[in-house]
Amino acid sequence: MKALIWHFVCLAAAFFWLYAGILHFTDPGWFEPIVPPIPGSARFWVYLSGGAELALAVGFILPSLKTITGLASAIFLICVYPANIYMWMYGLELGDGSSLSAGGHIIRFLLQVFGVLLSLWVWRFRSSGHDAYP
């Protein structure tokens, strides 16, 4: 049963990352305002993170990559969180003019933590002796 849940989580993660990755390419202007002031254009970082998200989607689908993709997903979520902090600290709006309330930022933070923990669970599942590939 745990293996079935593991596969379902991997599939759900694949769909999530596919959707998020596609959004980065179809509407990069929505993400650009929350990119912290770092070297390079905001569009470059939006496309780079979108490409990483598409790679994560593929990794969660391919059986030989699912486990390591769990670790990659956790690392990615941690690496992109500074954009969310930047948005929260400066009260920035997204490209469509929408913004999050303080409660919305807290919920987003909790969801990010949940995503990291879930990704780490996917990564650790096989090494804990479970047969994830029936």
Secondary structure, 3 states (H helix, E strand, C coil): CHHHHHHHHHHHHHHHHHHHHHHHHHCHHHHHHHCCCCCCCHHHHHHHHHHHHHHHHHHHHCCCCHHHHHHHHHHHHHHHHHHHHHHHHHCCCCCCCCCCCHHHHHHHHHHHHHHHHHHHHHHHHHHCCCCCCC
